[in-house]
């Protein structure tokens, strides 16, 4: 009788650990896919914004914005963020901080 209880407990433990492993794998896949989209967006935008004058002029303000964690905003930075969002549909979903980092990366 004890053997059946132990075997049933062991089987339930295996099923639970298998479900947890699947959840971990699914969560990891979501994180990796989001990171991949972010990296692809950043490299695509960085390679295409170097000829945008308004973006180049906002570089110093972008540095201040990033350094202050979004507290310091300037008119040139605002214009550049608007230009990026107009030029790149994927930039509409990015935060201002992410776009400021893209400006600095160019």
N, C-alpha and C positions, 0 to 999 in steps of 0.2 A: 504494500500500500504506500509506504513512504517513497518507494522508487517512482511511482506514478506521479506523486505530488512534486518530487524533485525534477522529474523529467518535464512536467508541464510548466514549472517555474522557469526552467532553463530555456524551454521553447519560447515562452513569452518574453524572456530577456533578449533572446536572439532577434525576435521580431521587432522589439522596441529599438534595439540598437541599429537594426537595418533601416528603420524609418528615420532615425536621427541622422544616419549617414546620408540618406537620400536628401534630407532637408539641408544638410551642410553642403552637399554637392550643388543643389539648386541655388542656394544662397551664394555660393562661390561663383557659379556661372553668371548670376545677375551682376555681381560686383565686377567681375572681369569684363563682361560685355559693356558695362557702363564706363569703365576706365578706358577701354579700347575706343569707344565712341568719343570720349573726351580727348584722348590723344590724337585721334584722326582729325577731329575738328580743329584742335589747336595747331597742328602742323599744316593743315590745309589753309587756314586763315592766315597764319604767320607768313606763308610763302606768297600770299596774294595781296597783303596789305602794304607791302613795302613801298609801293608806288602811290599810296594815298597820302596826299600832302597833309590833310587835316589830322590824320592819325599820327604822322611823324611829329607834328607840332604839339601833340598832346603827351609826348613821352615823359617830360618832366612832371606834368600833373599826374600822370598814371603812376609814376614812382611814388609821389607823395600820397596818392590814394591807397596804394598797396601798403606802404609803410605805416600808414595810420589806420589800417584795417577798415578803410571805407569812410573815415571821418572827414578827410579833406577832399573836397570836390571842386574842380575848376571848370570854367566855361569851355575851355579847349577840350578837356576830357569829356564833358557832356556832349559836345559836338562830335567827337570821335566815336563815342559809344553809339550815338544815333546813326552815324554813317555806317559803322560796322553792322548794326542791326538791319539797316536798309539794304546793304550790299550782300549780306549772307543770311539766308533764312534760318540756318541753324544757330546763328548768334542770338536770335530772339529768345531762345530758351536758356542762354548762358547768363550767369550773374554778372553784375558790373565788375566785381572783383576779378572774375575769370577773364573777362575781356580786357581789363587793365593789365593783367599779367600777359596776355597775348600781345598787347601793344609794347610792353617792355621786352618781349622775346624777339621782336622784329629787328 
